[in-house]
Amino acid sequence: MDSIIQALGILVTFENLGLLAIGTAVGIFVGAMPGLSVNMGLALLFPITFSVGGWHGIIMLLGIYCGAIYGGSITAILLKTPGTPASAATTLDGYPMARGGQPGRALAISTTASTFGGIFSTVCLVLFAPMLAKIALQFSKPEYFALAIFGISMITSVAPGSILKGIIGCLVGLWIATIGLDPMSGMERFTFGTLYLSGGISFMPILIGLFALTQVFVNAEEMYHRSTSTQKITIDSVYPRCDDMKLISPTLVRSSAIGTFIGCVPGTGGDISSWICYNQAKTWAKDKSKFGKGDPRGIAASESGNNSIVGGAFIPVLTLGIPGDGATAIILGALMVHGIQPGPLLFMNHAVDVYTVFLGLMFANFVMGFFGFSLIRLFSKVTMIPMVLLLPIISVMAVIGTYSYANSMQDVYIMFAAGVIGYFMYKFDMGVPGVIIGIILGKLAEQNFTGSLMMSDGSLSIFVTSPICCFFLILALVGLLSPLYKDSVRRIFAK
């Protein structure tokens, strides 16, 4: 109890609370700008921690981390342009709800889910950090491969059209993930002799192209064929409705728990978590017909799932000194630079430092929620901008965001190519979730598959000797077969 009181004394000062608010606001802005990642925001502001000194800088970094994950949902909902890869799944239901004249409702659900997920994972961090760290240590290459296969199996549930079209899209994504050097032999694959492709295709240009530019093409075509008028938007409340809260409450708890667990496994992240949570929300739903058309549960699942990885990612950082992702690696560096050495002894020797991080994350989520709810009316006005003005703005944002990601014109060309491909996928009702899932999980699956075979001298038995592997592979098999089984039963009863 003394440690908590001392930690509160460190955190609750005018300077620290002010820097926490500034960091959270900067994080929301960075997350909402396509092409600006949370890692980029943390890396750019990391040097400031030396000038402000001590806990001031670390607390600001915690605010940036929490705010950036949430910020990606704003443009995902309003413009169908996810600011971060973790918010890609949010576009599936957030954008249709906003286009349906309810941007405030979508943003309120997103803000609620993001805040709940962040607080839930922080509470789990406080209560279960050592236990979850031990489970996370059980993950090696076979377990990561099984987790990736489970994630890929979700395509049968999240595909907007037929299962076959979803699988084709996923195969396209898996093919894109193989472009570059073979992780085992170093041989070039599908590089066509170009140096740019030898390092693989960056995910961000494809993400921006498939979502932002595709939507620009689709909306431009709609404007050409028929006149589009600006919708009249009325926002009665900036808070979620009671019926929405009743509907999404089970999804919030379930997705936050899943996201926290995924976050504590090093090497994963919010982009994987959001898709898995979205799939689980759709699987558990009795009425799946509204998913992809503006279902509140889809928004809640994605946003609580990706924001809950924040607390989970700190579990291996604080207990083992192992960063869960790039963002926590930067924050780990900040802790070490300022004399705090994470690891098993941290909880015994530096309990005050531990609780300062805990409380910093908790306060950051509350500040994030405050900013989110306060600005919903302002954000919603984006949907009132006429399409003739909005489409050029989105196009310019897409180009600037793509170029700023790696200062590469090749990335811009890839973004335009992805936009054209995404447009034709839309025309053929294929959707893009399959492609995104294939790209995200393709590299994870391949690298850990080849690594596992090296560990076992080429024996596939390594994938069935681990209980964790068996668990995820069985879930993947069930996920693949259950939609086919349900379709067969439906056809039998239809006859």
Secondary structure by P-SEA (a helix, b strand, c coil): caaaaaaaaacccaaaaaaaaaaaaaaaaaaacccccaaaaaaaacccccccccaaaaaaaaaaaaaaaaaaaaaaaacccccccccccccccaaaaaaaccaaaaaaaaaaaaaaaaaaaaaaaaccaaaaaaaaaaccaaaaaaaaaaaaacccccccccaaaaaaaaaaaaaaaaccccccccccccccccccccccccaaaaaaaacaaaaaaaaaaaaaaccccccccccccccccaaaaaaaaaaaaaaaaaaaaaaacccccaaaaaaaaaaaaaaacccccccccccaaaaaaaaaaaaacccccccccccccccccaaaaaaaaaaaaaccccccccccccaaaaaaaaaaaaaaaaaaaaaaaaacccccccccccaaaaaaaaaaaaaaaaaaccccaaaaaaaaaaaaaaaaaaaaccccaaaaaaaaaaaaaaaaaaaaaaaaccccccccccaaaaaaaaaaaaaacaaaaaaaaaaaaac
